[in-house]
Amino acid sequence: MENWKKNLSALSVVIFISNAGITSVLSFLPFYIRQVGVPPGQSLEFWSSMIYSVSFVFICLMGPVWGIVGDRYGHKVNINRALAGITVIFILMAFARSVYDLFFLRLFFGILAGYYPASMALMSNMTPKDKLGVTLGSIQTSAIAGAIAGPFIGGVLADLVGYRNVFLVIGGAHLICVAISMLLVTENRAESPKAEKTKFFDNLKYILNSGPLRTMFLSVLIMQASLLIVQPVFSLFIEQIGSTTTRHMASLAGIIFSSAAVSFAMAGLARETSLSALFGVPLDMAFC
């Protein structure tokens, strides 16, 4: 089997497992924060939002940094670094004793994350050009499938084994991902011509200086913000409107989170089918 095919198989499994583990906390994170304990006079909703969002802030800030590291030292190194860091963070979250512990652990999670862009970059470098669309589409499908399965799995596990033990399960799953990446993923470190390389801020400047791209960038930013703004407290809302006798609230929240992800994936598939019919090419090929 060719190296790029082996990488695709290995990384598809890794991305599915990791994305499922990362999104599994959506269904019960506010409940775990309540169990850990909120400081007197402060709201659970506030800390749920802070602990949930801080990781994304640092993912955005560290993205260009890890991109530079990947270009210099290799994307496989970057993938292994991120997966190993996530493993440690989730195991430590199982032993959190305060919301401050959770906040800083989620902060470090944001700093250390970045395996998905590194995986896309590695596959982009190693895949034949005529297979690039299918390859990147397969990687994205694995990520979406993980996001669909994650909240449901996390909710069910939380009700079965307890919140803290779920973090240990996620950490163990990421340890398996580290082993798969180290043993099965290979990388061709052939240098690309320097003229083809562009910097992050050059790309951002190009987007902001282009009217259509700037409009699309801002539209997607606003849309994603409007979709994600409810996620930190959505489980609490489900608890509020649900029956007080419901015993498996994390499972219920996980089912609802996963159903939303399924709807999103189906809408994306329908959009891809429509655009494919319109332009005569698959959507992932159109944007490669």
Backbone as a ProteinNet text record, in pm:
[ID]
protein_1_A
[PRIMARY]
MENWKKNLSALSVVIFISNAGITSVLSFLPFYIRQVGVPPGQSLEFWSSMIYSVSFVFICLMGPVWGIVGDRYGHKVNINRALAGITVIFILMAFARSVYDLFFLRLFFGILAGYYPASMALMSNMTPKDKLGVTLGSIQTSAIAGAIAGPFIGGVLADLVGYRNVFLVIGGAHLICVAISMLLVTENRAESPKAEKTKFFDNLKYILNSGPLRTMFLSVLIMQASLLIVQPVFSLFIEQIGSTTTRHMASLAGIIFSSAAVSFAMAGLARETSLSALFGVPLDMAFC
[TERTIARY]
84.4	0	88.2	51.2	128.5	121.6	228.3	236.9	118.1	74.5	-35.2	-164.7	-183.5	-302.7	-295.4	-175.7	-158.5	-184.8	-130.2	-151.9	-299.6	-367.7	-510.3	-589.3	-561.7	-631.7	-602.9	-473.5	-434.4	-490.8	-477	-521.8	-674.2	-743.9	-890.2	-936.4	-871.8	-904.7	-869.1	-749.7	-703.9	-797	-832.6	-916.4	-1056.3	-1110.1	-1242.1	-1239	-1141.3	-1133.7	-1111.5	-1017	-983.9	-1099.1	-1160.6	-1270.7	-1390.2	-1414.2	-1521.5	-1491.1	-1364.6	-1327.8	-1338.9	-1292.5	-1294.5	-1437.3	-1524.1	-1661.6	-1750.1	-1702.3	-1784.9	-1813.4	-1727.6	-1747.5	-1861	-1907.6	-2013.6	-2138.2	-2168.6	-2294.5	-2295.8	-2178.9	-2179.6	-2084.6	-2013.2	-1916.3	-1978.9	-2094.4	-2153.8	-2187.4	-2230.8	-2263.2	-2136	-2026.3	-1898.9	-1847.3	-1866.7	-1825.8	-1905.7	-2034.3	-2116.6	-2066.3	-2028.5	-1978.3	-1846.8	-1759.2	-1631.1	-1654	-1750.3	-1783.9	-1756.2	-1860	-1848.2	-1824.7	-1732.6	-1707.9	-1835.8	-1850.6	-1971.3	-1994.2	-2119	-2154.9	-2133.6	-2082.2	-2059.7	-2149.5	-2183.9	-2283	-2217.6	-2291.2	-2246.5	-2238.9	-2333.2	-2333.4	-2207.3	-2164.2	-2043.4	-1922.2	-1904.4	-1787	-1794.6	-1914.8	-1928	-1881.9	-1922.3	-1882.9	-1733.3	-1676.3	-1533.5	-1449.1	-1485	-1405.3	-1418.3	-1536.4	-1556.7	-1482.9	-1489.7	-1441.4	-1292	-1228.8	-1088.9	-1000.3	-1035.6	-953.7	-956.1	-1072.4	-1082.9	-1004.6	-1000.1	-920	-774.6	-721.8	-580.3	-553.9	-653.7	-638.7	-617.5	-695.5	-679.6	-543.4	-500.6	-374.4	-254.5	-263.7	-149.8	-146.6	-254.2	-258.4	-140.2	-110.9	4.1	136.3	148.4	273.5	297.9	195.7	212.7	228.1	170.7	193.4	340.1	403.7	547	629.7	590.4	661	649.5	528.8	509.2	593	600.6	681.7	830	871.2	1014.8	1056.1	976	1016.8	937	832.8	753.7	614.5	517.4	378.5	350.3	422.4	401.9	442.9	552.5	594.4	485.6	426	320.8	197.5	161.4	46.4	71.2	189.8	222.1	226.6	283.1	289.4	150.8	60.5	-75	-149.9	-141.8	-213.2	-160.3	-28.1	30.6	-13	-12.4	-55.7	-200.5	-287.2	-429.4	-449	-370.4	-378.6	-355.2	-248.3	-213.3	-320.6	-368.6	-466.6	-595.2	-645.4	-771.6	-755.7	-642.9	-621.2	-617.8	-551.1	-546.1	-683.4	-767.1	-901.1	-985.2	-953.4	-1026	-999.7	-889.9	-852	-866.5	-939.8	-959	-1032.4	-990	-1050.5	-1121.8	-1112	-1179	-1201.5	-1284.6	-1307.7	-1181	-1093.7	-967.6	-878.9	-879.3	-806.4	-858.9	-991	-1050.3	-1022.2	-1027.8	-1003.7	-863.2	-764.2	-625.9	-593.9	-656.7	-636	-696.3	-814.5	-872.6	-787.6	-728.8	-638.6	-519.1	-457.6	-342.5	-385.6	-508.2	-559.6	-558.9	-604.9	-604	-464.1	-368.7	-229.6	-171.7	-200.6	-136.4	-208.6	-334.6	-411.2	-355.1	-405.8	-363.7	-329.4	-376.9	-346.2	-422.7	-542.5	-624.2	-562.6	-524.5	-457.3	-327	-253.4	-128.4	-155.7	-264.5	-301	-337.8	-413.2	-451	-327.8	-234.3	-112.7	-27.8	-14.7	64.7	5.1	-126.3	-189.6	-184.3	-191.4	-181.1	-44.6	59.1	195	223.1	158.7	194.5	99	-20.2	-120.8	-101.7	-114.4	-111.4	-220	-190.7	-282.7	-419.9	-425.8	-555.1	-637.4	-577.4	-647.8	-668.2	-626.7	-625.6	-766.5	-859.8	-996.1	-1060.7	-1047.4	-1103.7	-1037.4	-906.1	-832.1	-874.8	-876.3	-914.3	-1061.7	-1144.1	-1284.1	-1300.8	-1216.4	-1221.9	-1180.1	-1077	-1032.9	-1144.4	-1208.9	-1316.7	-1435	-1464	-1572.3	-1544.9	-1420	-1383.1	-1404.9	-1368.1	-1387.3	-1534.8	-1618.1	-1761.7	-1824.2	-1782.7	-1835.7	-1800.5	-1679.4	-1640.7	-1724	-1750.7	-1831.8	-1975	-2024.9	-2160.7	-2165.5	-2066.9	-2067.8	-2026.3	-1938.6	-1878.5	-1975.6	-2065.7	-2156.8	-2243.7	-2290.4	-2372.8	-2291.7	-2170.9	-2084.9	-2051	-2015.8	-1979.7	-2094.9	-2215.7	-2330.7	-2363.1	-2360.9	-2389.7	-2283.3	-2156.2	-2049	-2057.4	-2092.3	-2101.7	-2206.2	-2319.1	-2423.7	-2386.9	-2304.8	-2269.4	-2154.2	-2047.7	-1925.9	-1889.5	-1961.4	-1930.4	-1845.7	-1855.5	-1789.7	-1638	-1579.3	-1432.9	-1377.4	-1444.4	-1395.3	-1401.6	-1495.4	-1502.4	-1373.5	-1320.5	-1195.4	-1080.2	-1081.4	-977.9	-993.9	-1118.1	-1142.5	-1094.1	-1123.9	-1080.4	-928	-864.5	-718.5	-660.8	-721.2	-674.8	-694.3	-806.8	-831.7	-728	-690.1	-587.8	-450.1	-426.1	-300.2	-292.3	-405	-410.3	-383.2	-438.3	-414.8	-266.6	-199.8	-56.2	18.8	-15.9	50.9	26.8	-97.3	-128.3	-48.2	-44	28.5	177.6	234.8	378.8	418.6	334.6	370.8	331.6	223.1	167.5	179.4	192.9	199.5	343.6	365.6	497.9	488.8	603.5	605.5	725.1	698.3	803.9	840.4	960.7	1000.8	1060.2	1025.6	1077.6	1032.5	1123.6	1095.5	1018.9	918.4	848.3	929.9	917.4	987.3	949.3	1048	1021.8	919.7	914.8	822.2	676.3	650.3	513.6	465.3	554.4	516.5	468.2	360.3	308.8	289.7	294.6	278.8	132.1	101.3	-37.2	-89.3	-10.9	-57.5	-66	13.1	-1.2	-136.1	-174.5	-304.9	-419.7	-405.4	-509.7	-522.4	-409.3	-411	-477.6	-449.6	-510.6	-662.7	-709.4	-853.6	-919.6	-858.3	-917.7	-915.8	-822.1	-813	-901	-959.2	-1046.2	-1191.6	-1270.5	-1409.1	-1489.5	-1496.2	-1575.1	-1523.8	-1389.8	-1334.9	-1358.7	-1348.3	-1372.7	-1517.1	-1609.3	-1750.8	-1777.2	-1716.7	-1734.5	-1674.5	-1554.7	-1486.6	-1572.6	-1625.9	-1707	-1839.9	-1897.1	-2023.7	-2007.5	-1900.2	-1874.9	-1844.5	-1768.8	-1736.5	-1863	-1951.9	-2076.1	-2164.5	-2172.4	-2255.6	-2206	-2074.2	-2019.6	-2038.8	-2021.3	-2041.5	-2186.3	-2280	-2421.3	-2458.2	-2392.6	-2421.4	-2358.8	-2237.8	-2163.3	-2191.6	-2257.8	-2274.1	-2356.7	-2442.3	-2529.1	-2465.9	-2359.3	-2307.3	-2262.1	-2197.7	-2151.6	-2264	-2383.4	-2492.5	-2610.1	-2593.8	-2706.4	-2750.7	-2655.6	-2690.9	-2771.7	-2737.3	-2812.7	-2954.2	-2967.4	-3099.9	-3184.8	-3123.1	-3195.5	-3241.1	-3154	-3189.3	-3304.6	-3302.4	-3405	-3543	-3548.5	-3678.9	-3719.8	-3625.9	-3656.3	-3728.3	-3770.4	-3840.6	-3743.7	-3786.8	-3702	-3673.1	-3750.9	-3729.5	-3633	-3585.7	-3493.7	-3361	-3321.3	-3199	-3077.1	-3095.8	-2982.1	-2974.6	-2952.8	-2954.1	-2837.7	-2720.2	-2605	-2631.5	-2695.2	-2728.9	-2828.1	-2927.4	-3026.3	-2960.2	-2873.2	-2801.4	-2714.3	-2649.5	-2565.6	-2644.5	-2763.3	-2848.7	-2888.4	-2924.4	-2967.2	-2849.3	-2731.5	-2612.3	-2580.6	-2586	-2552.7	-2654.9	-2782.3	-2885	-2862.2	-2816.4	-2784.6	-2667.9	-2568.3	-2453.2	-2493.5	-2585.6	-2634.8	-2704.5	-2787.1	-2857.1	-2758.5	-2655.3	-2552.7	-2482.2	-2449.4	-2380.7	-2471	-2601	-2693.7	-2711.6	-2717.3	-2728.5	-2604.8	-2487.6	-2364	-2360.6	-2410.1	-2413.6	-2508.9	-2624.3	-2720.3	-2662.7	-2592.5	-2530.3	-2424	-2344.7	-2240.5	-2302.1	-2412	-2477.8	-2531.9	-2590.7	-2646.5	-2538.1	-2428.5	-2320.8	-2249.7	-2243.5	-2182.9	-2263.9	-2397.6	-2483	-2471.4	-2454	-2446.2	-2316.5	-2203.2	-2072.8	-2015	-2076	-2028	-1907.1	-1868.1	-1754.6	-1791.1	-1728.3	-1751.1	-1709.7	-1776.7	-1748.4	-1605.8	-1552.5	-1417.9	-1317.2	-1346.8	-1257.8	-1264.5	-1385.3	-1401.5	-1321.6	-1296.1	-1227.6	-1082.3	-1030.1	-890.4	-801.2
-119.8	0	125.1	224.4	346.8	421.8	500.8	570.7	663	734.2	828.7	756.3	635.1	557.6	507.1	462.9	421.5	539.7	655.1	774	810.2	802	835.8	743.5	614.3	519.3	546.7	565.7	587.8	719.3	826.2	956.8	965.8	893.7	892.8	833.3	724.3	662.2	755.7	814.3	904.7	1024	1085	1205.4	1172.2	1057.2	1017.5	999.1	922.4	895.2	1024.6	1106	1227.9	1327.2	1346.6	1441.7	1394.3	1263.8	1210.2	1234.7	1215.1	1237.5	1383.2	1472.4	1615.5	1667.9	1626.1	1676	1603.8	1493.4	1417.5	1496.9	1593.7	1670.5	1770.4	1798.1	1896.4	1860.6	1732.2	1688.6	1699.6	1704.8	1701.9	1801.9	1883.2	1974.8	2067.1	2131.4	2215.5	2137.2	2012.6	1931.1	1897.3	1873.8	1844.9	1968.4	2085.8	2210.7	2230.7	2199.5	2208.7	2112.4	1991.9	1893.1	1938	1996.2	2045.3	2159.7	2245.7	2354.4	2490.8	2575.4	2713.1	2804.8	2901.8	2994.2	3064	3088.9	3155.3	3289.9	3315.9	3442.3	3447.2	3339.4	3335.6	3229.1	3250.6	3164.4	3047.9	2939.4	2821.4	2852.3	2932.7	2968.6	3045.6	3135.7	3213.4	3122.5	3032.6	2946.2	2842.7	2796.8	2705.9	2774.1	2899.6	2973.6	3000.7	3038.2	3069.6	2945.4	2836.6	2713.3	2655	2666.4	2613.4	2696.7	2828.9	2915.3	2943.7	2932.7	2972	2888.2	2761.9	2676.8	2726	2771.9	2817.7	2946.2	3030.7	3153.4	3119.4	3024.4	2990.8	2901.2	2825.6	2752.3	2850.4	2958.7	3060.9	3129.6	3162.2	3233	3145.7	3016.7	2927.9	2862.9	2875.6	2813.8	2850.2	2979	3016.1	2965	2962.5	2916.8	2770.1	2686.9	2544.6	2518.4	2605.9	2593.5	2612.2	2709.8	2733.6	2615.1	2561.6	2445.1	2327	2305.9	2196	2211.5	2333.2	2357.6	2333.6	2363.5	2354.2	2213.8	2148.1	2020.8	1901.1	1926.1	1816.5	1811.7	1775.2	1772.4	1650.6	1539.9	1423.5	1457.4	1527	1571.6	1656.6	1743	1831.4	1752	1650.7	1566.9	1492.6	1431.8	1356.6	1448	1567.9	1664.5	1699.8	1729.7	1768.9	1655	1535.4	1421.2	1386.3	1390.2	1362.3	1466.9	1594	1700.2	1685.9	1653.2	1634.1	1516.8	1411.3	1294.9	1337.1	1411.1	1455.4	1547.6	1641	1738.7	1669.8	1576.1	1511.2	1424.1	1359.7	1280.9	1372.3	1485.8	1580.8	1639.3	1657.3	1711.4	1618.2	1491.1	1396.1	1421.1	1489	1512.8	1659.3	1737.3	1879.3	1894.5	1992.9	2016.1	2151.4	2233.2	2363.1	2407.7	2508.6	2562.8	2626.3	2671.5	2730.7	2623	2505	2393.2	2365.2	2357.4	2329.4	2439.9	2563.4	2677.2	2671.1	2652.2	2652.1	2526	2414.8	2294.9	2311.5	2373.7	2401.3	2503.7	2596.6	2693.6	2621.4	2532	2456.8	2361.9	2312.3	2232.8	2314.1	2439.5	2527.3	2553.8	2566.9	2591.6	2470.2	2350.5	2229.5	2166.3	2201	2137.7	2178.4	2115	2149.1	2029.4	1910.9	1791.7	1790.7	1851.4	1845.5	1925.6	2053.4	2124.6	2057.7	2003	1934.4	1809.7	1738.6	1620.6	1659.8	1767.7	1813.8	1855.4	1924.4	1968.5	1849.5	1749.9	1631.7	1559.2	1540.4	1471	1553	1684.6	1770.3	1756.9	1741	1730.4	1593.7	1487.9	1352.5	1289.4	1346	1285.6	1330.9	1238.7	1279.3	1383.1	1477.1	1587.7	1540.8	1433.3	1387	1316	1288.7	1223.6	1318	1441.6	1533.2	1564.2	1586.8	1619	1507	1385.1	1269.1	1249.9	1268.7	1248.9	1348.2	1476.3	1578.4	1565	1521.6	1495.8	1382.4	1279.8	1166.5	1209.3	1293	1344.1	1425.5	1510.1	1592.9	1507	1402.6	1311.9	1245.6	1205.8	1146.5	1244.9	1371.7	1473.5	1495	1501.1	1520.8	1401	1280.7	1159.8	1157.3	1198.7	1205.9	1306.3	1421.8	1524.5	1478.2	1393.1	1339.1	1237	1147.6	1040.3	1087.7	1188	1229.2	1265.2	1362	1400.1	1286	1201.4	1086.9	990.5	956.6	865.1	924.8	1053.6	1119.3	1122.7	1152.9	1158	1023.2	919.5	784.9	740.8	763.1	724.3	801.1	929.5	1010.6	954.6	911.6	854.3	715	642.8	506	500.7	579	565	690.5	801.1	923.5	1017.8	1147.2	1249.4	1233.9	1213	1206.5	1088.7	977.8	859.9	877.4	960.1	985.4	1051.9	1144.4	1210.8	1110.7	1013.4	909.6	824.1	795	719.2	798.1	928.2	1012.4	1016.9	1031.1	1030.8	900.6	786.6	656.9	642.7	694	688.5	769.8	884.2	966	899.6	824.2	750	647.9	584.9	493.9	570.4	691.3	774.3	807.7	836.4	864.9	744.1	624.8	503.1	480.6	500.4	482.6	580.5	706.5	807.6	778.7	741.2	716.6	594.4	490.9	364.7	356.4	421.7	400.2	519.7	638.7	757	783.3	804.7	839.8	975.1	1039.2	1171.4	1185.2	1237.9	1272.7	1418.1	1441.8	1578.2	1655.3	1618.9	1692.7	1837.9	1928	2070.1	2119.4	2201.5	2267.7	2388.7	2429.9	2549.8	2669.3	2749.8	2861.2	2958.8	2969.6	3064.6	3026.5	2899	2853.7	2875.6	2903.8	2918.2	3059.9	3069.2	3198.4	3198	3316.1	3329.9	3350.2	3315.9	3327.9	3470	3567.7	3705.7	3757.9	3700.6	3735.7	3687.9	3565	3512.1	3594.7	3630.4	3709.9	3847.5	3907.6	4037.9	4028.4	3919.6	3899.3	3887.3	3813	3797.2	3930.5	4007.4	4133.7	4239.6	4227.4	4324.3	4287.3	4167.9	4123.2	4135	4212.3	4234.2	4106.6	4019.9	3896	3804.3	3788.8	3701.7	3760.5	3891.9	3956.1	3936	3950.2	3928.8	3785.1	3689.1	3547.9	3518.3	3573.3	3553.1	3603	3724.2	3781.6	3707.7	3664.5	3591.3	3459.2	3385.9	3257.8	3280.5	3387.5	3419	3444.9	3526.3	3558.7	3434.2	3355.6	3235.7	3137.2	3113.3	3019.2	3069.9	3200.4	3256.5	3239	3261.4	3248.6	3103.9	3008.5	2867	2817.5	2864.7	2811.4	2884.6	2998.5	3081.1	3010.3	2917.5	2849.8	2723.1	2674.6	2543.4	2534.5	2637.5	2623.2	2601.7	2652.1	2642.9	2560.9	2497	2424.9	2307.8	2237.3	2125.4	2173.5	2290.3	2345.9	2384.4	2433.1	2466.6	2341.1	2234.1	2106.8	2059.4	2073.4	2034.6	2119	2247.3	2339.1	2307.7	2274.4	2249.1	2102.5	2015.4	1873.2	1840.1	1718.4	1671.7	1663.4	1703.8	1698.5	1555.5	1460.9	1321.4	1250	1320.2	1259.8	1228.2	1103.2	1061.1	1068.9	1051.9	1045	1172	1284.6	1413.4	1427.6	1372.7	1382.8	1305.2	1188.5	1110.7	1185.8	1247.5	1324.5	1441.1	1512.1	1623.6	1574.5	1460.8	1405.3	1369.2	1311.7	1276.1	1401.6	1507.4	1630.6	1695.9	1699.7	1754	1675.1	1543.5	1460.1	1474.9	1490.9	1509	1639	1742.2	1868.3	1849.9	1771.9	1746.6	1665.8	1570.3	1491.7	1582.4	1674.3	1767.8	1854.2	1898.9	1981.3	1902.4	1776.3	1693.5	1666.9	1642.3	1616.9	1741.1	1856.9	1982.5	2005.5	1971.9	1986	1893.3	1769.9	1674.2	1720.7	1774.2	1824.2	1943.2	2030.1	2145.5	2101.7	2000.3	1949.6	1889	1812.5	1751	1856.1	1962.9	2068.4	2141	2173.3	2244.6	2154.8	2025.4	1932.7	1928.4	1927.5	1927	2058.4	2167	2298.4	2317.1	2277.4	2301.8	2180.2	2063.1	1944.4	1880	1922.2	1863.5	1850.2	1756.7	1746.1	1874.4	1904.6	2029.3	2035.6	1924.3	1929.1	1951.1	1903.9	1927.7	2072.9	2133.1	2271.2	2368.4	2334.2	2426.2	2389.2	2288.9	2248.2	2326.3
0	0	0	-80.5	-87.2	45.5	71.8	199.4	223.8	120.8	142.7	178.2	125.7	159.7	304	345.8	485.6	579.7	543.2	625.6	633.6	520.8	519.2	611.4	605.5	692.2	839.5	871.2	1010.6	1063.2	986.1	1032.4	1039	952.1	959.2	1092.7	1133.4	1261.8	1377.2	1370.6	1476.3	1490.1	1379.9	1383.6	1433.1	1392.9	1442.4	1594.1	1643.2	1787.3	1865	1819.3	1892.3	1890.2	1773.8	1766	1848.4	1849.6	1933.4	2081.1	2119.5	2258.8	2299.3	2212.6	2244.6	2254.4	2160.8	2162.6	2263.3	2317.8	2413.1	2540.1	2571.9	2695.3	2682.5	2559	2540.6	2620.8	2628.4	2688.9	2841.1	2904.9	3051.6	3117.1	3040.4	3100.7	3205.9	3178.7	3285.1	3411.4	3396.6	3513.6	3592.4	3520.5	3587.2	3660.7	3599.2	3665.1	3793.1	3787.9	3908.9	4015.8	3974.9	4070.8	4132.8	4051.9	4103.6	4202	4170.7	4261.9	4203.4	4202.4	4154.2	4273.8	4263.7	4376	4419.6	4548.6	4599.7	4531.3	4497.6	4435.5	4285.3	4227	4082.7	4020.8	3894.8	3830.8	3758.1	3751.9	3677.8	3528.9	3479	3336.9	3299.2	3386.2	3358.5	3347	3442.2	3440.5	3329.4	3295.6	3182.4	3053.7	3037.1	2917.4	2915.5	3027.7	3034.4	3009	3074.5	3061.3	2921.8	2863.4	2728.8	2623.4	2634.9	2527.2	2531.9	2649	2658.6	2567.6	2548.2	2462.1	2318.1	2270.8	2132.7	2109.5	2211.1	2199.4	2173.4	2249.6	2235.1	2114.7	2070	1944	1829.9	1829.5	1725.6	1735.4	1857.2	1874.9	1840	1871.2	1851.7	1714.3	1637.6	1505.6	1417.2	1399.1	1316.1	1372.8	1505.7	1568.8	1537.1	1556.2	1528.1	1379.2	1296.7	1153.7	1118	1180.6	1158.9	1208	1325	1379.4	1283.1	1228.4	1134.7	1009	957.1	837.5	864.4	986.1	1016.7	1060.1	1142	1200.6	1148.8	1072.9	1018.7	1079.7	998.1	1044.7	1132.5	1111.2	1197.6	1340.2	1357.4	1490.4	1554.4	1473.7	1523	1565.1	1486.8	1521	1651.8	1663.6	1785.8	1907.2	1890.6	2000.4	2049.8	1954.5	1992.1	2060.4	2004.9	2062.6	2201.1	2217.6	2349.2	2451	2409.6	2500.1	2540.4	2444.6	2473.6	2568.8	2550.9	2640.4	2785.1	2807.2	2942.6	2998.9	2918.1	2964.8	3010.7	2931.9	2968.3	3091.8	3106.4	3228.4	3350.4	3338.3	3450.1	3481.8	3380.4	3404.4	3491	3488.2	3573	3720.6	3752.1	3891.8	3931.7	3852.3	3882.7	4015.1	4092.3	4223.4	4231.8	4128.8	4128.6	3984.8	3968.6	3834	3778.4	3867.7	3820.5	3757.4	3816.7	3755.7	3615.2	3602.2	3472.5	3372.1	3419.1	3329.7	3271.1	3356.7	3307.6	3227.9	3261.2	3180.6	3042	3031.9	2901.2	2825	2897.6	2834.3	2772	2848.3	2795.9	2683.2	2690.9	2580.4	2451.4	2460.8	2344.5	2292.7	2382.7	2342.1	2270.7	2320.2	2269.4	2151.2	2129.5	2021.9	1885.5	1781.7	1646.3	1559.7	1598.2	1518.1	1385.9	1383.8	1261.8	1147.1	1166.4	1057.3	1015.4	1113.1	1079.5	995.6	1026.8	948.5	805.9	791.4	658.4	578.8	647.2	578.3	536.2	624.4	591	470.5	470	359.3	231.2	242.3	124.2	59	141.6	89.1	25.8	76.1	34.8	-66.4	-81	-168.3	-312.9	-409	-550.3	-578.1	-664.9	-689.8	-735.3	-813.2	-862.5	-755	-639.2	-528.2	-409.9	-425.6	-311.1	-261.3	-353	-311.7	-232.2	-281.4	-212.7	-76.5	-70.9	54.1	160.8	125.8	223.8	261.5	166.1	198.5	297.9	284.5	378.1	518.1	525.8	655.8	721.3	642.2	695.4	739.5	663.5	700.7	835.4	858.2	987.3	1101.9	1077.5	1181	1210.5	1106.1	1125.2	1195.2	1153.8	1218.2	1366.5	1400.2	1540.9	1617.5	1554.1	1619.2	1640.9	1550.4	1565.9	1679.8	1680.8	1780.4	1919.4	1925.7	2052.3	2163	2142.4	2251.2	2300.7	2208.9	2249.7	2336.1	2289.6	2366	2501.6	2502.2	2627.4	2725.7	2676.5	2765.6	2826.7	2743.4	2793.5	2894	2861.1	2953	3084.7	3076.2	3198.2	3293.2	3238.6	3324.2	3374.5	3298.6	3336.7	3436.2	3411.6	3491.6	3569.3	3547.9	3619.8	3535.9	3567.4	3486.5	3485.9	3600.7	3608.2	3527.7	3533.9	3462	3310.5	3263.4	3119.2	3070.7	3150.4	3111.8	3104.3	3193.2	3187.1	3061.8	3025.6	2902.5	2781	2779.3	2666.7	2660.8	2776.6	2779	2727.2	2767.7	2719	2568.9	2517.1	2372.6	2296.4	2351.3	2285.4	2293.3	2398.9	2406.6	2293	2261.8	2147.2	2017.8	2008.6	1889.8	1874.4	1985	1980.5	1924.5	1973.1	1926.6	1777.9	1732	1589.7	1505.5	1548.6	1472.4	1466.1	1578.5	1582.7	1500.8	1502.6	1439.1	1291.9	1254.4	1121.2	1027.1	1081.3	994.8	954.2	826.3	774.4	705.8	691.8	629.9	537.7	421.6	327.1	348.8	399.6	436	319	197.9	82.9	90.5	71.6	82.8	-39.8	-15.8	-125.1	-168.7	-295	-339.2	-253.4	-217.2	-125.8	-182	-311.6	-372.4	-348.2	-321.6	-301.2	-158.9	-67.2	72.4	100.7	175.5	216.8	367.5	427.2	570.3	605.5	730.6	777.8	761.4	803.1	798.3	655.4	565.1	423.5	370.9	410.1	369.3	428.2	556.9	622.1	557	524.4	458.2	322.1	251	119.3	130.6	232.8	253.2	284.8	374.8	417.7	308.1	214.9	105.6	-13.5	-9.3	-117.9	-73.3	-146.1	-108	-92.1	-193.7	-180.7	-70.1	-60.9	43.1	181.7	193.7	323	365.8	272.2	302.9	346	273.4	308.8	445.3	471.7	599.7	715.1	702.4	809.5	824	712.5	717.8	791.3	757.7	825.1	972.6	1003.7	1143.6	1224.4	1169.8	1240.2	1253.2	1145.9	1148.9	1254	1256.6	1353.8	1496.3	1516.6	1650.4	1696.3	1605.6	1642	1671.7	1603.3	1627.2	1757.5	1786.7	1900.3	2030.9	2023.8	2144.2	2251.4	2210.7	2308	2364.5	2304.1	2343.3	2489.6	2545.8	2685.5	2785.6	2756.2	2853.7	2801.3	2685.7	2626.2	2712.7	2771.8	2859.5	2979.7	3031.7	3144.5	3101.7	2979.8	2927.5	2912.3	2862.5	2850.8	2988.4	3087.6	3223.4	3276.3	3242.2	3291.5	3234.9	3106.7	3044.8	3054.3	3093.3	3103.5	3232.2	3241	3360.7	3477.5	3592.4	3711.8	3754.7	3700.1	3737.4	3641.7	3538.8	3443.4	3511.9	3509.5	3578.5	3488.5	3360.4	3268.6	3184.6	3253.2	3185.7	3088.2	3122.3	3032	2903.2	2915	2795.2	2708	2770.9	2696.1	2623.6	2693.8	2630.3	2516.1	2534.5	2429.1	2305.3	2324.4	2210.7	2132.5	2204.3	2136.7	2064.8	2129.4	2063.4	1937	1945.6	1830.4	1719.1	1755.1	1652	1576.3	1646.3	1579	1483.3	1526	1439	1316.8	1334.9	1221.3	1120.4	1170.6	1082.4	1005.5	1075.5	1011	900.8	929.8	829.9	709.9	734.4	624.5	538.6	602.7	527.1	441.8	498.7	422.8	303.5	323.4	213.4	104.2	143.6	45.4	-30.8	41.2	-23.8	-123.3	-82.5	-171.3	-296.9	-279.2	-393.6	-489.9	-434	-517.2	-595.4	-526.9	-594.5	-694.8	-664	-758.7	-888.3	-873.5	-991.6	-1068.7	-994.1	-1058.1	-1135	-1071.4	-1131.4	-1202.5	-1179.1	-1246.6	-1182.9	-1061.1	-989.9	-844.5	-771.3	-627.4	-557.1	-445.8	-374.4	-326.1	-271.3	-219.1	-331.2	-451.4	-564	-607.7	-595.7	-640.3	-556.8	-431.9	-343.3	-320.9	-389.3	-372.5	-467.2
[MASK]
++++++++++++++++++++++++++++++++++++++++++++++++++++++++++++++++++++++++++++++++++++++++++++++++++++++++++++++++++++++++++++++++++++++++++++++++++++++++++++++++++++++++++++++++++++++++++++++++++++++++++++++++++++++++++++++++++++++++++++++++++++++++++++++++++++++++++++++++++++++++++++++++

